[in-house]
Amino acid sequence: MSKLKGAYGSIEEILKKSFDRERSSSKLFESVQKGNSFSLDSLSSESYQTGLEAASSILNIRSGLPQEQNFGIQESIRKAFGKEGIKESKIGGHPDFDYLADTDALKNGFNVSLFIDIKGSTKLGVTYSAETVFLIKNAIIRAAIETIQAFDGHVHRIMGDAVLAFFRSNKKARNAAIDAINCGTYIVQVMNEVVKPYFEDQGIEDDVGIRIGIDYGEKENVIWGMYGYSGASEVTATSFYVDIAAKLQQRAPKNRVLLGQSIKELLDLPEDILEIRHVQSKGERVKKEFVEPNYLDADGNRINYKQYVLNHEKYIALLPSPATDNILENIKITACLKDNKNAPTKFTYFPCAEVIKKSLGIDFKVNFKLPQQELNTEVFVKFRVKNTGNEAKEAAENSGNHETLVLAQTLDGCNFKAKQWEDTCYLGLHFMYVSVLDKNKKVLLGEECFGIYIGDPLLEID
């Protein structure tokens, strides 16, 4: 089932118009089936100008100029993750450090860096015109930019077919890390669900994709300041971890996110959603546990900085969906955060959207439907908790994992509900699995998983 259907429809529209224009403009482009490349030498200046006008008309698929438009991606994603408002479009520097412009001042401040580039885009130019290649690449870049903004990221720089973004998410380090990972995951899903299938339909080789690298640098290890001089300058972050994020992007598998050791440790991400990077070398599958080149430290020792491939299929399944086709859930799970079991709800938690402080607890509320039952029929909900991370492992037997059966309530024998209270105790990404059973413990509705990040948000204090 589509995870993003409807949210990124404008990209599909641009891709379709791009390829339709390519096929119909016989003066400009030769048939893709013939495998011939586009050549500017074969065009007159008049026909070339016609091509540029055609490209502009494709971009202008809505009213107004392309530069003034967006794909409308932010609204649906921010709603799905419980985020309010819309982020304004801006590029360069970072709003938290713009005051450093035209000064020689330096400032420490944490940063989560996300690098993304389009892999294999050069091959598009062999088959398609420069205008069509521009439209395709720009559609992907624009989608990435809007997705970054939807997750409270800031676009720092666009470099051809690459984008560098910084995440600081209201100066909360762990939330910034979560936003960056969720953002990267969504961009990969756009490629898998929208762009890649469309390319395959057009007969394009499976070479075009994206690569994403993400890492975190804590406040003490990141310096912000202005490079250059007045009129030719940029306020940016300087850090080993910014540089490492670029290395990770270069080595990420196609359409995957590669994470650095620092961000993994910040959130204490579990092995459930991570993989070791492997490459093919001389016909063999070789493990690549460390970022390369594996530099030497001041004492001459290898730094052995670890890298982790995010398991896309497992992680995207945990995230909320902005799909506009009203996906029917077998089991609807709502997580209400409270100070204690009997206190009023402070706010509703969206799965994997942010980190929850350990001082709060979660009231899990479950709703589901079954075929008409007798009113006295016993139906049970099984709440199964799976904790992860070092804190849980060290503090409790079996990491505190447990399960609870709760008798579901119904007034009509069709609509059922149940709830379960859980404390938040350990740093990490934890999972609540919910299933529905009959009185003989036969499964009526299979498990649904709800992901919860727990820990101190790590608010940066100036």
N, C-alpha and C positions, 0 to 999 in steps of 0.2 A: 504494500500500500504506500502511496506517495506521502512523503514526509513534508514536502515543501510545496505541493501543488497549489497553484494560485498565487503564492507569495512572490514568485519570480517569473510570472507570466510575460512581463515586458521584455525579458531577455530572449525568450523564445520568439517573440514577435520580431525583434530586431534581427535575430539569426535567420528567420524565415525570409524576411524582406531582403536581407543581404544576399542570400543564395538565389532567391527569385530574380533579383536584379542582375546578378552575375549571369544567370542562364539566358535572360531576355536581352541583354545588351550585346548583341552580336558584333557591333562595331568595335567594342572594347575587348571582349573576352572570347576566347575560343572554348570549345566544349571540354568539360572536365573529363569526359569519357575518352577523349583523344589523348589525354595526359600531357597536353602542351602547356607551356608556361606563358604567362602574360608578358609582353614586351613593350616598353614605352617607345622603342624605336619604330614600331610598326604603326604608330598613331600620328595623325596630324595634330597640330595644336588645337584645332577646333574640336576634334573627337575627344582629346584628352580633357578639355574643359567640360565637355558633355559628361564625361565620367565623374569629374569632381562634383558637378551639380547633381548627378545621380546619387553619389554618396551622401551629399548633404540632405537630399530628400528622404533617404532611408533613415538618417538620424532623426529627422524632423517628423517622427511618427505621431507626435502629439502636437497640440497647439503651443506656440512659443518656441524660443530657441533651444537647442539641445543643452547648452550650458546652463539653462535655467530649470532644467527638468531633473527629476529623479525617477527611479523605477517604482516608487511607492513601497519599497521593501521594509523601511523602518517601522511603519505603523504596525504591521502584522507581527513582526518579530518581537518588538518591544511589548506588545500586548501579551504575547505568549509567555514571555519571561517576567511579567509583572513590572515592567519598567514604565515610568511615566514620561510624558512629553516626547519631543522630537529633537534630536541633536542637529545643530546647525552645521552646514557644510563649510569647512575651513581647512586649509592645508598649510603646513610649515610650523616649525617650532613646537610648542605645547602651551596651551592656555595657562597652565600653572607657572610657567617660567618665561612668559613673554616680556615681563618687566626687566629681564636681563639684557634685552636688546639695546645696543649702543652703550653698553657698559663693559667694564672689565671684571665685573663681579662673577664669582662662581658659587654654585649652590648644590648641596647634596640633596638627592631625592630619588626614591625607588623608581623603578621602571620595569614594565613588562613589554618586551619588544616582539613584534610579529612581522616577519618578512614573508612576502609571497611573490612568486614569479610564475609566468606562463612558460611551461616546458614544451619544446617542440614547435613553437610558433613560427620559427624560421621556415619550416617545411611548408607552411601554408602558402608562403610567397612563391613556391615553385609551381603551384597549381592555380592559385587565385591572384587576382589583381591586387595592387597595393591598396586600393580603396576598400575592397572587400576584406582584406586582412586587417586593415585599420578598424573597420566596423566590428569585426568579430572580437579582436583584442580589446577594443574599447568597451564593448558590451560586458566582457568578463571583468575588466578593471573597474568599471562603474558599479557593477554588482558587488565586487569586493569592497569598494569604498563605502557603499551604503550599508553593507553588512557590518563593517567595522564600526560605523557610526551607530548602528542599531544596538551594538553591544558596548556602548560608551567608550569606544576607542577613538583615537585622534590620528588622522592621516598626516604623517610627518613629511612624506616625500613620495613622489611618483617618479620612477626611473625607467622610462621606456615601457616595457611590459612587466615591471615589478613595482611593488608598493611596500613601503615601510610604515608601520603604524605603532604608536605608543599607547599603552593602556595604564591609567592611574585611577579610574573608577572612584571618584570622590575621595581620593587619597587613602583608599583601603587596599592594601597590597594583595590580600588573598582574593578579594572580589575582583580585582584587576586581572589576576591570574586566571580565575574562572571565566571571566568575560572573554579573555583572549583565546582560551582553549575552545570555548563554545563558538566563538566567532570563526576560528579556523575550521572547526568541524562543519559548520553550516556552509562555508565556502566550498569545502570539499564535496558536500552533499549536492550543492548546486551543479558542480561539474559532473557528478555521477548521475544525477537525476534529470538534469535539464540539458546541459551542453553536450556531454558525451553521446547520449542517444541520438541527438540531432545530428552530430557530426557523422555518426555511423550510418544514419539514414542517407546522408549525402555522399557516402562512399569514401570518407576521409579516413586515412590510416589511423590506427589507435596510437598515435604519437603525441597528440596535443593534450596537455593536462596542466596541472598546477603543482607546485611544491611549497610547503609552508614550514617555517621554522619559528619556534617560540621559546623564549627563556626569560628568567626573572633576575634582576639585580637589586639587592637590598639597598637602602638609603646610603649606607656608608661606602658602598662600592660603585656608586653612580654619581658623576659630576655633570651638572648642567651649566652651560655657558655659551657665549657667542663666539663663533669662528668667523674669521675674516675681519672686515672693517666696515664702517658705516656706509651704507649704500650697496655693499657687496658682502652680505653676512648671513649667518643662519644660527639661531639658537637651537642647540641639539644636546643629546646625551652622550657622554663618553664613558664607556665601561667595557670591561672584558665580556660582560654578559650580552651587551648589544652586539658586539662582534661575533660572539658565539651563535646568537640567533641567526646571523647571516650565514655562518658555516652550516648550521642545521638545515636552513632552507636549501642550500646548494646540494646537500646530501640526502634530503628527504625523498622517499619513494614517490613516484607519480601519484597525484591525487591522495596524498596522505599528509599528516601533520607529524613533524619530528620535534620532540620536546627535549629540553636540556635538563641536566641533573638538578639545577637549582630550583626550577619550577616544580619538578617532581617532588623534591623534598619539602618545599614550601607547603604544598597541599597534602603531602604524604599519599600520593596517588597509588592505588593498589595495582598489583600485577594483573588483576582481572581485566583491566582496560589497556594494558601496555604490552608491547612486543619488543624483542631485540631486533635491531636492524641487521639484515643479511644482504650480501651482494654475491653475484656470480663471478667467480674467478677461475679461469682455466677449467671450466666445466663443473666446478664444485661450488656448493653453497657455503659461503664463509661468513662467520659471525663478526659483526662490527659493533662491539660494545661501547667503544670510546669515540669521541669526536676526533676527526683527523683534519690536519696534522695533530698528533699527540705531542704537544709542546713540552719542553723542559722547564721546570720551575727554577728559582734562584739557586737552589741547591743541586741542580743537575738531575732531578728526578722527573720522570714522566708524570704529568698532572692527572692522567687517566680520568678525564672528565666524561661522565657517562651521557649517553643519549638514548631516547626511548621513542619508538614508533607508537603513536596512539592507535589503538584498535578501533578503526572507524565504525565498523558495523555495531560493535558492542556499545560504543559511547553515544552514537547518534540515536540509538534506541532509548537511551535514558532521557533525552532532551525533549522539552515540550515542542509541539508542532504548531506552526502558524498556518497550516493548510486550511484553505477556505471551503473545503468540501464537506465540512461537518462530519469528520471521522467519528464513527460510533465506537465507543470504548466498551469492552465487555465489563470492566470494573472501573468505576470512576473513583479515584483516590484524591482526597483533599487533605492537606497538611496544615493544621492551624497551630501557630506558635503562641505559647502561653507562658506566664511566669510559673504557674503550677497547674495541676490538674483541674482545679475548680475555678481558676481565674478566667476572666474574659479573654477572647482571642485578641492578640496584639496585631497580627497580620497573617495573611495566608502565604505559605511558602510554595514557590514554583520549583519543580524538580531541577536540581543542579544549577539553579539560577544564581545563588550566592551562598556565602558561608553563614552558618547559624552559631551564635554565641552559646557556649556551654551552659550559661545561666538559664537558658530557655528550655522548655520541653515541647514535645509535639503531640497534638491530639489528632491521630489519623482517623479520618471519617471516610467510610466506604459506602457507595451506593451501587446497586446493580439490579438487573431485571432477570427473571426466570420465567419459563412457561408457567401458566397458572398452577398454583399449588393449593392444597388444602391449608386452611389457616393454621391448623395445629401441626403442620409439617415442620420438622426440625431441619434447619439449614444453618451451617456453620461457616464462619470466615476464619481462615487460618492466616495469622500475621506472623511472618517469619523474618527475623532480623539477622542480617549478616553484617557484622562490623569488620572493618579493615584497619590497617595501619599499626604502627609500633606501639602507640599508647594503649590501644585495646589489647594487643597481644601481651603486653607487659602487665597490665592491670587486672585482667580477668581470665579465668579458665575458659578455653575455647573462644577467646576474644570477646566473651560476653554474648556470643550468639545464642539465640533462643527462639522459640515459637510459642504462640498462644492461640488457642481455639476460642472463638467468641460466638455465642448464639446470635444469629441475625434476627432483626425485628422486621415485621411486616404488618400492614393493615389490610392489604388486599390480596395477599398470596402471590403477588406478581413483582411488586417493587419492594426491595429489601435494603436494609441499612445496618451498619455495625460500626463500632469505633474502638480504638485502642490507644492508650497513653504510653509514650516512651520518653525517657530522659535522654538528654544529649550529653555525652560524657567524654568522647574521645575525638582527637583531631583525625580528620581523614574524610574520605568519600565512603559513605555507608549505604546500605541497601535495605529497603523494606519490601518484602515479597508478599503479595496478597493473593489468595485463591479462595474458591468457594467449594464446600464439600457438603454431601448429604450426611444423614445420621450414621451411615455405614462407612463414612470417610471416603466415599467415591467422589472423584473430582467432577464437579459440575461446570466450573469455570476455571481455566488454567491460570497459573501465576502471572500477575502483572508486577513489574518492578518499578519502584520509586526511589530515585537517587537523592541523597542528602549530604551536602558538604557541612562539616562541623569544625569549628575552631575560632580563634580570635581573628577578627577581620584585619588586625594590624593597621590601625589608623595612624597615618603619619602626622606627627606633631611638629610644627615648625619651631 
